[in-house]
């Protein structure tokens, strides 16, 4: 990264690795990341892979999965989806929050003076895959009731049940409401220990068109995440999250620029935490820079899958594959 003249590296902290046993935290990798970055004059964005890592609930500590993840998502047909987080589970929330607080407390101890870590990502591409919302009995009971007052205020809607108020989008908005509250609570607790900026990243809907997005929630992208049409709602419901960044892998120029426009708002600075790294994405750095982005992060620097190709002049050139 230093050789590339980058100034910041993103690096993950996996819950299962960080808390190998409930209540016992291992700071070895966190310290190595911070110390390694300092040695190369780099800053760090730490990615907290807790309840969600690409919509999957696979990172709960191994010895505590039954205790922490007792309420996982259900499909409409009643089949459990044990690897997908249930965003209404207090067990999982409290456990995730406890681990995140421990991480932030440790960062304050080792980094309060030097500020090597400049941002914290809270969870990763949160959402539900397999259905547009959780369909557990607990979730279904709440879904049949009235929409909470804070969501009505955030969306400018009149009172009613979820289906009455939001129609075809009710499942996705229900999921988003609970995810936003869940993640905000974790971020707020962590910032009480160490008040550095926190953000979330979003796996996008593959279309700017909202009518198409409705057909894909929980299928083509994780339902409940801060996709293009839900950025404003998320900003209101999760005030402890300082910004929302889109993960952009669609290389169509129109899509890229429209996505940046959706996230660059008076209440949300433009920050692209993940994007493609092949040559076709290079131009988008200049789009982002011109629109005032505070950061731009191509995904992955690891030199994996090396092949040796012979050129017409007989030179051998290393190339990478994703």
Residue, then its C-alpha position, 0 to 999 in steps of 0.5 A: x500500500x505504501x508503494x502504491x502511494x495510498x494513505x489508508x488501508x482497510x482491514x477486517x476484525x472478525x468477531x469469531x477471531x476477536x472473541x474466541x470464547x464468550x467474554x475473552x477477547x484476543x487483540x493480537x491481530x488488531x494490534x498487528x494491523x495498527x502497528x504495521x500501518x504505523x510502520x509504513x505511515x498509513x492510516x487504518x479503517x477497521x471493518x467490524x465483521x460482527x453480526x453481518x458479514x455479507x448478510x451472513x451470520x457466520x461469525x458469531x463466536x464458535x463456542x457461543x453460537x447457540x447462546x448468541x444466535x438463538x433467533x436467526x432468520x426464518x423463510x416464509x415457508x418456515x425453513x430456518x436460515x441459520x446463517x442469516x442474522x435475525x435483526x430483532x434478537x436481543x441475545x445477538x445484539x447484546x453479544x455483538x455490542x459487548x464485543x464491539x465495545x471491547x474493541x473500541x475500548x482497546x483502540x482508545x488505549x492504544x490509539x488515543x494519541x496517534x489516531x492511526x485508526x480514522x474510521x470504523x465500519x460497523x458490520x458489513x453489507x447487512x441485510x437478509x438474503x432468502x426473503x425480504x424480511x425475517x418471518x419468525x413468529x416474533x417478527x410476524x407478530x410485530x409485522x401485523x401490528x402498527x408501524x412505530x411512531x419514529x418510522x412514521x416521522x422519518x418517512x412522513x407517513x400516516x399511522x397503520x399496519x406495515x402493509x397499510x402504510x408501505x404496501x409492496x415495500x413493507x417487508x423490506x422497510x420492516x427489515x431495514x427499520x430493525x437493522x438500522x436500530x440494531x446497528x445504531x445501538x452497537x455504534x452508539x455504545x462503541x462511540x461512548x468508549x472511543x468517539x471516532x467516526x463510524x459508517x456502514x457500507x451497502x450492498x446495492x440494489x442492481x438498479x436505480x429504478x425503485x420499481x425494479x428494486x422492489x422485485x429484488x429485495x432479499x433475492x438480488x441484494x440483501x433486504x434491509x440494507x441502506x440501498x439507494x432508495x433507503x439512504x435517507x431513512x437510514x440516516x434518520x434512524x441511525x444517528x450514531x452512524x456518521x455516514x453510509x458508503x455504497x459498495x459499487x461493482x457495476x462498471x456502467x458509468x451512468x449507474x456509477x454516477x447515479x449511485x454517487x448522487x444518491x449517497x452524496x447528500x447534505x447529511x451524508x458525505x460521499x465515501x466509496x468503501x468498496x469498488x472494483x479494482x480492474x482497469x475499467x474502474x480507474x476512471x471512477x476515481x476521478x468522478x468521485x474526486x470531482x464530486x468531493x468524495x472523502x475516500x475511494x477504496x478499490x477492493x483487494x490488494x492481495x496478489x493472488x492467482x498469479x499467472x505468467x504470460x509470455x508476450x510477443x517479445x518473449x518477456x514474462x509479465x505477471x498478471x492477477x486474477x480475482 
